[in-house]
């Protein structure tokens, strides 16, 4: 499972940074010069406060795990990463 997480981290590192730190231009579009920034993006001082206080970053990580299992990733990938437990039919 650790190897799978490392593989995904290498592939989707920009999206992970965007979701953890809620950056404005480093997410889905991956363009710093995009005209329309992300609607969930924080300002630089909010990101700095989140890093200093740690708790907002932990909440963002929990949110990342939940969102990844709501359709952002295929269910098989979500299971492989260990974000979602197998359920009985």
GROMACS elastic network, one bead per residue, 0.5 to 0.9 nm:
[ bonds ]
;  ai    aj funct       b0    kb
    1     4     6  0.50852   500
    1     5     6  0.62962   500
    1     6     6  0.86970   500
    1    80     6  0.66253   500
    1    81     6  0.62163   500
    1    82     6  0.72125   500
    2     5     6  0.50807   500
    2     6     6  0.61911   500
    2     7     6  0.85942   500
    2    81     6  0.80149   500
    3     6     6  0.50929   500
    3     7     6  0.61437   500
    3     8     6  0.87020   500
    4     7     6  0.50578   500
    4     8     6  0.62863   500
    4     9     6  0.85490   500
    4    77     6  0.89534   500
    4    80     6  0.69360   500
    4    81     6  0.63227   500
    5     8     6  0.51836   500
    5     9     6  0.60198   500
    5    10     6  0.86136   500
    5    80     6  0.82965   500
    5    81     6  0.57675   500
    5    82     6  0.87509   500
    6    10     6  0.61724   500
    6    11     6  0.86155   500
    7    10     6  0.52953   500
    7    11     6  0.63212   500
    7    12     6  0.86749   500
    8    12     6  0.58053   500
    8    13     6  0.77359   500
    8    81     6  0.84741   500
    9    12     6  0.53205   500
    9    13     6  0.51144   500
    9    14     6  0.88055   500
    9    16     6  0.74375   500
   10    13     6  0.55863   500
   10    14     6  0.89952   500
   11    14     6  0.83743   500
   12    15     6  0.54596   500
   12    16     6  0.62854   500
   12    17     6  0.88122   500
   13    16     6  0.50313   500
   13    17     6  0.61744   500
   13    18     6  0.85564   500
   14    17     6  0.52138   500
   14    18     6  0.61867   500
   14    19     6  0.87082   500
   14    26     6  0.62534   500
   14    27     6  0.61223   500
   14    28     6  0.82704   500
   14    30     6  0.71485   500
   15    19     6  0.61540   500
   15    20     6  0.85324   500
   15    26     6  0.70853   500
   15    28     6  0.64904   500
   15    30     6  0.81191   500
   16    19     6  0.51801   500
   16    20     6  0.59853   500
   16    21     6  0.83867   500
   16    27     6  0.79743   500
   16    61     6  0.88264   500
   16    64     6  0.78671   500
   17    20     6  0.51876   500
   17    21     6  0.58359   500
   17    22     6  0.74552   500
   17    23     6  0.75279   500
   17    26     6  0.74160   500
   17    27     6  0.75618   500
   18    21     6  0.55462   500
   18    24     6  0.75883   500
   18    25     6  0.79366   500
   18    26     6  0.54618   500
   18    28     6  0.81488   500
   18    41     6  0.80768   500
   19    22     6  0.50508   500
   19    23     6  0.73950   500
   19    27     6  0.73465   500
   19    40     6  0.89599   500
   19    41     6  0.88499   500
   19    60     6  0.66035   500
   19    61     6  0.75296   500
   19    63     6  0.82561   500
   19    64     6  0.63119   500
   20    23     6  0.82574   500
   20    56     6  0.87748   500
   20    57     6  0.59027   500
   20    58     6  0.80610   500
   20    59     6  0.85306   500
   20    60     6  0.51528   500
   20    61     6  0.57369   500
   20    63     6  0.86489   500
   20    64     6  0.72699   500
   21    41     6  0.82417   500
   21    42     6  0.77489   500
   21    47     6  0.60130   500
   21    50     6  0.76690   500
   21    51     6  0.81636   500
   21    56     6  0.86912   500
   21    57     6  0.66007   500
   21    60     6  0.74019   500
   22    26     6  0.85255   500
   22    27     6  0.82918   500
   22    38     6  0.84886   500
   22    40     6  0.63987   500
   22    42     6  0.55094   500
   22    43     6  0.86680   500
   22    47     6  0.73416   500
   22    60     6  0.80630   500
   23    26     6  0.57754   500
   23    27     6  0.70318   500
   23    37     6  0.87871   500
   23    38     6  0.75424   500
   23    40     6  0.79052   500
   23    42     6  0.57906   500
   23    43     6  0.76099   500
   23    44     6  0.81961   500
   23    47     6  0.77494   500
   24    27     6  0.72798   500
   24    32     6  0.83491   500
   24    36     6  0.88588   500
   24    37     6  0.50933   500
   24    39     6  0.74115   500
   24    40     6  0.72381   500
   24    42     6  0.63562   500
   24    43     6  0.76208   500
   25    28     6  0.81050   500
   25    29     6  0.71051   500
   25    30     6  0.61773   500
   25    31     6  0.58303   500
   25    33     6  0.75052   500
   25    34     6  0.68576   500
   25    36     6  0.84037   500
   25    37     6  0.54574   500
   25    38     6  0.63234   500
   25    41     6  0.77594   500
   26    29     6  0.69554   500
   26    31     6  0.63293   500
   26    32     6  0.65331   500
   26    37     6  0.88496   500
   26    38     6  0.84646   500
   27    30     6  0.51091   500
   27    31     6  0.79905   500
   27    38     6  0.74420   500
   28    31     6  0.84457   500
   28    38     6  0.81640   500
   29    32     6  0.85477   500
   29    34     6  0.75332   500
   29    37     6  0.87056   500
   29    38     6  0.86058   500
   30    34     6  0.83206   500
   31    34     6  0.53741   500
   32    35     6  0.88896   500
   32    37     6  0.86243   500
   33    36     6  0.88444   500
   33    37     6  0.88652   500
   34    37     6  0.63914   500
   36    39     6  0.84388   500
   37    40     6  0.86654   500
   37    41     6  0.73066   500
   38    41     6  0.52466   500
   38    42     6  0.88712   500
   39    42     6  0.87310   500
   42    45     6  0.79739   500
   42    46     6  0.57714   500
   42    47     6  0.62408   500
   43    46     6  0.52902   500
   43    47     6  0.64280   500
   43    48     6  0.87778   500
   44    47     6  0.51398   500
   44    48     6  0.62131   500
   44    49     6  0.86624   500
   45    49     6  0.60895   500
   45    50     6  0.85074   500
   46    49     6  0.50298   500
   46    50     6  0.60863   500
   46    51     6  0.86411   500
   47    50     6  0.50084   500
   47    51     6  0.62591   500
   47    52     6  0.86694   500
   47    57     6  0.88233   500
   48    51     6  0.51572   500
   48    52     6  0.62020   500
   48    53     6  0.86397   500
   49    52     6  0.50933   500
   49    53     6  0.60333   500
   49    54     6  0.81906   500
   49    56     6  0.85203   500
   50    53     6  0.53385   500
   50    54     6  0.56297   500
   50    55     6  0.68834   500
   50    56     6  0.51726   500
   50    57     6  0.58766   500
   51    54     6  0.51319   500
   51    55     6  0.81843   500
   51    56     6  0.77146   500
   51    57     6  0.66424   500
   52    55     6  0.87284   500
   53    56     6  0.71253   500
   53    57     6  0.82752   500
   54    57     6  0.53814   500
   54    58     6  0.64473   500
   54    59     6  0.89253   500
   55    58     6  0.50715   500
   55    59     6  0.62814   500
   55    60     6  0.86077   500
   56    59     6  0.50604   500
   56    60     6  0.61209   500
   56    61     6  0.86485   500
   57    61     6  0.62232   500
   57    62     6  0.87282   500
   58    61     6  0.50382   500
   58    62     6  0.63472   500
   58    63     6  0.86077   500
   59    62     6  0.50756   500
   59    63     6  0.61390   500
   59    64     6  0.85550   500
   60    64     6  0.60569   500
   60    65     6  0.87086   500
   61    65     6  0.63821   500
   61    66     6  0.87628   500
   62    65     6  0.52019   500
   62    66     6  0.63884   500
   62    67     6  0.86824   500
   63    66     6  0.50846   500
   63    67     6  0.59939   500
   63    68     6  0.84236   500
   64    67     6  0.51932   500
   64    68     6  0.60209   500
   64    69     6  0.88008   500
   65    68     6  0.52774   500
   65    69     6  0.67144   500
   65    78     6  0.86586   500
   65    83     6  0.59372   500
   65    84     6  0.84678   500
   66    69     6  0.54494   500
   66    70     6  0.65661   500
   66    83     6  0.76291   500
   66    84     6  0.85318   500
   67    70     6  0.50577   500
   67    71     6  0.71908   500
   67    72     6  0.64915   500
   67    73     6  0.85841   500
   68    71     6  0.62707   500
   68    73     6  0.53927   500
   68    74     6  0.84069   500
   68    75     6  0.88342   500
   68    78     6  0.67391   500
   68    83     6  0.79535   500
   69    72     6  0.65436   500
   69    73     6  0.63621   500
   69    74     6  0.77148   500
   69    75     6  0.66473   500
   69    77     6  0.88859   500
   69    78     6  0.58096   500
   69    79     6  0.85390   500
   69    83     6  0.71402   500
   69    84     6  0.68456   500
   70    73     6  0.76146   500
   70    74     6  0.89587   500
   70    75     6  0.85865   500
   71    74     6  0.64045   500
   71    75     6  0.74638   500
   72    75     6  0.89847   500
   73    76     6  0.81858   500
   73    77     6  0.62938   500
   73    78     6  0.62492   500
   74    77     6  0.53594   500
   74    78     6  0.63586   500
   74    79     6  0.88142   500
   75    79     6  0.61732   500
   75    80     6  0.85374   500
   75    84     6  0.84361   500
   76    79     6  0.51561   500
   76    80     6  0.61362   500
   76    81     6  0.87126   500
   77    81     6  0.61803   500
   77    82     6  0.86309   500
   78    81     6  0.52616   500
   78    82     6  0.64282   500
   78    83     6  0.56241   500
   78    84     6  0.60879   500
   78    85     6  0.89452   500
   79    82     6  0.50678   500
   79    83     6  0.60717   500
   79    84     6  0.52882   500
   79    85     6  0.65221   500
   79    86     6  0.70929   500
   80    83     6  0.77930   500
   80    84     6  0.84947   500
   81    84     6  0.79159   500
   82    85     6  0.67600   500
   84    87     6  0.87580   500
